[in-house]
Amino acid sequence: MTTSTHDADLIRRLGGPSKVAELIAIDKRGGAQRVQNWMVRGIPAAIKVKYPHIFMPELANAQHTPAQGA
């Protein structure tokens, strides 16, 4: 699965471009279109890093879990 395919699936699971635009509070005019473009191009790394709890929940959760065997 390519990154853009994975990102498109993630956007769909989150409720679609309009919902994702709302979740990350990008402008009402054009925000959904911008997210729609990510379904083809992939979600920009800067956006993933800014919102890890939305776009990388497994990583965000791992950061809050105590180290195993430490």
VEXZADREN-469698 format. One record per atom (N, C-alpha, C, O, CB): residue number from 1; x, y, z. Coordinates in Angstrom, 3 decimals. Glycine has a CB too. Layout:
N
k;X;Y;Z
NUM;X;Y;Z .
...
//
This chain:
70
k;X;Y;Z
1;0.856;-1.184;0.000 .
1;0.000;0.000;0.000 .
1;0.895;1.238;0.000 .
1;1.796;1.360;0.830 .
1;-0.970;0.003;1.235 .
2;0.645;2.147;-0.925 .
2;1.441;3.378;-0.991 .
2;1.018;4.343;0.103 .
2;-0.057;4.212;0.689 .
2;1.299;4.046;-2.370 .
3;1.873;5.303;0.365 .
3;1.572;6.297;1.398 .
3;0.292;7.043;1.083 .
3;-0.540;7.244;1.967 .
3;2.726;7.284;1.544 .
4;0.118;7.463;-0.180 .
4;-1.087;8.218;-0.525 .
4;-2.332;7.357;-0.392 .
4;-3.387;7.862;-0.008 .
4;-0.984;8.770;-1.946 .
5;-2.235;6.054;-0.704 .
5;-3.379;5.155;-0.536 .
5;-3.708;5.017;0.941 .
5;-4.876;5.061;1.329 .
5;-3.090;3.767;-1.158 .
6;-2.675;4.850;1.767 .
6;-2.879;4.757;3.215 .
6;-3.499;6.043;3.739 .
6;-4.436;6.002;4.536 .
6;-1.545;4.470;3.940 .
7;-2.983;7.186;3.296 .
7;-3.508;8.477;3.744 .
7;-4.956;8.667;3.303 .
7;-5.772;9.180;4.068 .
7;-2.642;9.621;3.205 .
8;-5.283;8.259;2.075 .
8;-6.658;8.380;1.587 .
8;-7.593;7.530;2.440 .
8;-8.688;7.971;2.787 .
8;-6.751;7.958;0.102 .
9;-7.169;6.319;2.776 .
9;-7.981;5.455;3.639 .
9;-8.161;6.082;5.015 .
9;-9.252;6.037;5.583 .
9;-7.336;4.066;3.773 .
10;-7.105;6.658;5.544 .
10;-7.177;7.302;6.855 .
10;-8.152;8.475;6.824 .
10;-8.965;8.626;7.736 .
10;-5.784;7.780;7.300 .
11;-8.080;9.298;5.795 .
11;-9.006;10.434;5.672 .
11;-10.446;9.938;5.605 .
11;-11.331;10.520;6.232 .
11;-8.674;11.279;4.417 .
12;-10.685;8.874;4.855 .
12;-12.038;8.298;4.791 .
12;-12.491;7.808;6.164 .
12;-13.624;8.064;6.572 .
12;-12.081;7.136;3.780 .
13;-11.604;7.099;6.883 .
13;-11.965;6.579;8.214 .
13;-12.251;7.700;9.204 .
13;-13.062;7.537;10.116 .
13;-10.846;5.691;8.757 .
14;-11.587;8.834;9.024 .
14;-11.805;9.974;9.918 .
14;-13.081;10.752;9.595 .
14;-13.453;11.669;10.327 .
14;-10.618;10.907;9.851 .
15;-13.748;10.389;8.503 .
15;-15.009;11.040;8.171 .
15;-14.997;11.830;6.881 .
15;-15.992;12.476;6.550 .
15;-15.395;11.933;9.265 .
16;-13.891;11.797;6.135 .
16;-13.824;12.474;4.852 .
16;-13.123;13.823;4.943 .
16;-12.801;14.303;6.030 .
16;-15.210;12.657;4.299 .
17;-12.894;14.421;3.785 .
17;-12.147;15.684;3.732 .
17;-12.746;16.820;4.563 .
17;-12.007;17.543;5.231 .
17;-12.044;16.132;2.317 .
18;-14.057;16.988;4.533 .
18;-14.670;18.086;5.296 .
18;-14.460;17.902;6.791 .
18;-14.152;18.859;7.502 .
18;-16.170;18.183;4.989 .
19;-14.624;16.675;7.268 .
19;-14.452;16.385;8.698 .
19;-12.997;16.577;9.116 .
19;-12.727;17.142;10.176 .
19;-14.910;14.945;9.019 .
20;-12.060;16.111;8.290 .
20;-10.643;16.268;8.626 .
20;-10.261;17.750;8.637 .
20;-9.529;18.194;9.521 .
20;-9.755;15.491;7.622 .
21;-10.748;18.507;7.672 .
21;-10.485;19.951;7.650 .
21;-10.998;20.598;8.929 .
21;-10.345;21.479;9.488 .
21;-11.142;20.611;6.415 .
22;-12.156;20.165;9.390 .
22;-12.729;20.680;10.634 .
22;-11.877;20.260;11.839 .
22;-11.623;21.069;12.732 .
22;-14.181;20.179;10.804 .
23;-11.437;18.993;11.862 .
23;-10.632;18.483;12.980 .
23;-9.331;19.254;13.171 .
23;-8.896;19.485;14.300 .
23;-10.319;17.017;12.763 .
24;-8.715;19.648;12.064 .
24;-7.434;20.354;12.177 .
24;-7.585;21.862;12.014 .
24;-6.599;22.597;11.954 .
24;-6.458;19.827;11.142 .
25;-8.838;22.310;11.943 .
25;-9.164;23.743;11.931 .
25;-8.466;24.505;10.810 .
25;-7.884;25.566;11.035 .
25;-8.796;24.362;13.257 .
26;-8.532;23.944;9.587 .
26;-8.034;24.725;8.456 .
26;-9.213;25.477;7.864 .
26;-10.363;25.065;8.013 .
26;-7.339;23.813;7.378 .
27;-8.926;26.564;7.205 .
27;-9.951;27.510;6.778 .
27;-11.178;26.852;6.152 .
27;-11.084;25.850;5.443 .
27;-9.362;28.470;5.803 .
28;-12.308;27.442;6.437 .
28;-13.583;26.933;5.931 .
28;-13.632;26.992;4.407 .
28;-14.155;26.078;3.768 .
28;-14.751;27.730;6.526 .
29;-13.095;28.050;3.824 .
29;-13.080;28.182;2.362 .
29;-11.858;27.466;1.818 .
29;-10.734;27.942;1.980 .
29;-13.080;29.680;1.925 .
30;-12.063;26.359;1.192 .
30;-10.970;25.645;0.565 .
30;-10.318;24.570;1.417 .
30;-9.498;23.803;0.912 .
30;-9.953;26.600;0.162 .
31;-10.656;24.498;2.673 .
31;-10.043;23.503;3.556 .
31;-10.353;22.081;3.140 .
31;-9.462;21.234;3.103 .
31;-10.500;23.718;4.971 .
32;-11.616;21.812;2.825 .
32;-12.003;20.459;2.404 .
32;-11.328;20.091;1.084 .
32;-10.932;18.941;0.895 .
32;-13.538;20.354;2.262 .
33;-11.194;21.042;0.182 .
33;-10.520;20.770;-1.092 .
33;-9.044;20.467;-0.867 .
33;-8.470;19.596;-1.521 .
33;-10.674;21.964;-2.051 .
34;-8.446;21.186;0.053 .
34;-7.036;20.948;0.377 .
34;-6.847;19.520;0.897 .
34;-5.923;18.821;0.481 .
34;-6.535;21.977;1.428 .
35;-7.721;19.094;1.802 .
35;-7.645;17.727;2.334 .
35;-7.959;16.713;1.237 .
35;-7.344;15.648;1.182 .
35;-8.621;17.547;3.524 .
36;-8.900;17.034;0.377 .
36;-9.217;16.145;-0.759 .
36;-7.957;15.919;-1.607 .
36;-7.709;14.797;-2.051 .
36;-10.368;16.755;-1.640 .
37;-7.176;16.952;-1.832 .
37;-5.932;16.813;-2.591 .
37;-4.957;15.854;-1.909 .
37;-4.204;15.149;-2.580 .
37;-5.274;18.177;-2.776 .
38;-4.971;15.830;-0.580 .
38;-4.085;14.926;0.153 .
38;-4.429;13.465;-0.102 .
38;-3.578;12.590;0.061 .
38;-4.154;15.216;1.644 .
39;-5.658;13.197;-0.498 .
39;-6.055;11.815;-0.779 .
39;-5.299;11.283;-1.993 .
39;-5.140;10.071;-2.135 .
39;-7.581;11.723;-1.015 .
40;-4.836;12.159;-2.859 .
40;-4.055;11.761;-4.036 .
40;-2.562;11.948;-3.764 .
40;-1.754;11.073;-4.077 .
40;-4.484;12.580;-5.283 .
41;-2.203;13.083;-3.184 .
41;-0.795;13.450;-3.005 .
41;-0.187;12.927;-1.712 .
41;1.035;12.847;-1.587 .
41;-0.656;14.940;-3.043 .
42;-1.027;12.572;-0.756 .
42;-0.558;12.177;0.570 .
42;-0.642;13.354;1.530 .
42;-0.563;14.513;1.124 .
42;0.883;11.643;0.503 .
43;-0.799;13.041;2.784 .
43;-0.868;14.080;3.814 .
43;0.545;14.607;4.038 .
43;1.464;13.817;4.252 .
43;-1.492;13.529;5.154 .
44;0.740;15.930;3.995 .
44;2.078;16.477;4.202 .
44;2.653;16.065;5.560 .
44;1.939;16.023;6.562 .
44;2.045;17.999;4.090 .
45;3.940;15.765;5.575 .
45;4.607;15.343;6.808 .
45;4.441;16.378;7.917 .
45;4.252;16.015;9.078 .
45;6.093;15.093;6.547 .
46;4.508;17.651;7.574 .
46;4.377;18.705;8.583 .
46;3.012;18.645;9.272 .
46;2.908;18.917;10.468 .
46;4.582;20.087;7.940 .
47;1.976;18.293;8.528 .
47;0.630;18.167;9.102 .
47;0.574;16.950;10.016 .
47;0.000;17.016;11.103 .
47;-0.443;18.054;7.983 .
48;1.168;15.836;9.582 .
48;1.182;14.630;10.418 .
48;1.903;14.883;11.744 .
48;1.461;14.425;12.797 .
48;1.855;13.468;9.668 .
49;3.005;15.610;11.681 .
49;3.780;15.905;12.887 .
49;3.026;16.874;13.796 .
49;3.076;16.750;15.019 .
49;5.154;16.490;12.513 .
50;2.339;17.823;13.205 .
50;1.587;18.815;13.988 .
50;0.393;18.187;14.704 .
50;0.015;18.627;15.789 .
50;1.105;19.948;13.080 .
51;-0.205;17.149;14.088 .
51;-1.394;16.496;14.641 .
51;-1.185;14.984;14.753 .
51;-1.929;14.220;14.138 .
51;-2.627;16.797;13.767 .
52;-0.186;14.532;15.525 .
52;0.084;13.090;15.584 .
52;-1.075;12.286;16.174 .
52;-1.274;11.128;15.805 .
52;1.331;12.838;16.399 .
53;-1.841;12.890;17.088 .
53;-2.966;12.185;17.692 .
53;-4.057;11.859;16.671 .
53;-4.863;10.956;16.896 .
53;-3.549;13.013;18.821 .
54;-4.087;12.584;15.558 .
54;-5.073;12.330;14.503 .
54;-4.486;11.444;13.415 .
54;-5.115;10.467;13.010 .
54;-5.568;13.651;13.896 .
55;-3.296;11.768;12.939 .
55;-2.732;11.104;11.773 .
55;-1.753;9.974;12.092 .
55;-1.474;9.142;11.229 .
55;-2.051;12.109;10.930 .
56;-1.233;9.933;13.304 .
56;-0.310;8.866;13.710 .
56;-0.639;8.407;15.132 .
56;0.222;8.464;16.010 .
56;1.167;9.351;13.624 .
57;-1.876;7.952;15.370 .
57;-2.273;7.630;16.746 .
57;-1.417;6.544;17.386 .
57;-1.184;6.570;18.595 .
57;-3.713;7.199;16.770 .
58;-0.939;5.573;16.570 .
58;-0.097;4.516;17.139 .
58;1.204;5.092;17.676 .
58;1.712;4.619;18.694 .
58;0.200;3.437;16.089 .
59;1.745;6.088;17.022 .
59;2.966;6.743;17.486 .
59;2.670;7.625;18.693 .
59;3.429;7.627;19.662 .
59;3.598;7.577;16.356 .
60;1.584;8.363;18.640 .
60;1.207;9.241;19.747 .
60;0.958;8.417;21.007 .
60;1.358;8.825;22.097 .
60;-0.048;10.068;19.387 .
61;0.302;7.261;20.871 .
61;0.035;6.397;22.024 .
61;1.317;5.773;22.548 .
61;1.468;5.621;23.760 .
61;-0.964;5.302;21.653 .
62;2.231;5.412;21.682 .
62;3.497;4.806;22.091 .
62;4.331;5.783;22.908 .
62;5.063;5.366;23.805 .
62;4.287;4.337;20.867 .
63;4.234;7.055;22.616 .
63;5.004;8.061;23.344 .
63;4.516;8.200;24.773 .
63;5.261;8.659;25.639 .
63;4.926;9.405;22.636 .
64;3.258;7.805;25.037 .
64;2.684;7.948;26.365 .
64;2.702;6.638;27.149 .
64;2.235;6.589;28.287 .
64;1.270;8.461;26.260 .
65;3.235;5.585;26.549 .
65;3.290;4.290;27.194 .
65;4.668;4.110;27.809 .
65;5.673;4.360;27.143 .
65;2.973;3.154;26.195 .
66;4.738;3.676;29.079 .
66;6.053;3.454;29.696 .
66;6.840;2.388;28.922 .
66;6.259;1.463;28.356 .
66;5.891;3.029;31.180 .
67;8.146;2.532;28.908 .
67;9.008;1.592;28.192 .
67;8.887;0.199;28.815 .
67;8.845;0.059;30.037 .
67;10.487;2.073;28.215 .
68;8.832;-0.808;27.981 .
68;8.754;-2.186;28.424 .
68;10.138;-2.654;28.886 .
68;11.131;-2.402;28.203 .
68;8.212;-3.095;27.293 .
69;10.211;-3.306;29.996 .
69;11.453;-3.903;30.469 .
69;12.520;-2.906;30.909 .
69;13.696;-3.257;31.005 .
69;12.008;-4.757;29.408 .
70;12.122;-1.688;31.171 .
70;13.104;-0.676;31.557 .
70;13.381;-0.722;33.033 .
70;14.186;0.062;33.535 .
70;12.632;0.706;31.168 .
//
